[in-house]
Amino acid sequence: MPIIKILPHPEYCPQGAEVSAPAGTSICEALLDHKINIEHACDLSCACTTCHVIVREGFNELDESEEDLLDRAWGLEPNSRLSCQAILALDNVVVEIPKYSINHAKENH
């Protein structure tokens, strides 16, 4: 089972965290399952960028629809992904949750 290392984020996991999830799970689902309440305003449907993460290690390719949507993400980097679309394979990953998102108000999911 792959391990996701989450770098420290002042709101979502101040100390950082490591969680595991089965291959085939999205990064967003894995974080939510482990009580790391990352924003996900569109309910994981690839319609917003609030679940944007930066994959520091273990990056895999993204599809064209995700790439087009990412252009609207705050703090976009070459290894940016929508965590709802980034599906875990067998390799471990290291992710950073950006400090901000495009959301002006939290959805309280």
N, C-alpha and C positions, 0 to 999 in steps of 0.2 A: 504494500500500500504506500503510495507516494506521500511524502511529508511536505507541507507548505510552511516555510518559515516566513513570518510576517515581521517586517522591521517595525521598530517602535513608532507609534502614531499617538499624539497627545490625547486624542479623544477615544479612538476605537480600541487600542491596546497599548497603553503607555509603556509597558515593559517589553513589548514585542511578544511574540508567541510562536509556537510550533504546533501544528495540528496535522492529523493524517486523515485521508479520505480515499475511498476506492477510486481506481482509475475509471474514467468516464464521468466523473463528477465535475461540475464547474467550480472554479475557484470561489465564486460568490456563494454557491450553495454550501461548500465546505466551511467557509468562514461563518456563515449564518448558523450552520449546524453546531458550531463550537462557540456560539454566543459572541462572536465578533460582528457587531451589527452594522456592517458596511451599508451605505446608502444603496438603494436599488429601486428608484422611483417607478420604473416601468414593469416591475415584477418579473424581471429576468427575460424580457422579450426582445432585447437588442433595439430598443426604441429611444434610449436616452444615454447619457454618459455618466450618470451618477455613481456607477460601480467601477469607474476607471481605476486601474492599478498599473503599476510599472513592474514588469517582471525583470528582476535584476539577474536571476539565474534560472535556466531551464526554459527559456523562451521557445515557443513554437509558432508556426505560421498562423496568420489570421486570414479570414476570407474577405472578399471585397466589400460586402455590406458592413462588416464591422470596421474595416479600414475607413470607409466613407464617413461613418458616424463618429469615429474617433477624432476627426478634424475639429469637432466642437468641444472636446474635452479640455479642461483647465490643466495646464502643466504638461502638455503632450510631449512625449519623448519617443525615440525610435522603438523602444521595447514596451510601449504602452499597449494595454489590452483592456477590453471590457471584461470584467471578471465573470460576468454572466455567460460569456461566450468562450472563455478560455477553459478548455476541458483538460483535466489532468490525464496524463499518460502514465508511464511507469516511473519517470524521472522525478526527483524532488525539485521543487521550485522555491525561489526566494522572491517575495513580493513586497513592494512598498505602496502604501495607500497614500495618495497625494494629500497634502494639507487641506486643499479646497476642492469643491466640485462646482458644477454649474448651478446646482440647486440653491435657491435663496432661502428656502424653508425646508426643514426636514419633514419626511413623510411619516415618521413614527411607526415604522414597520416592526 
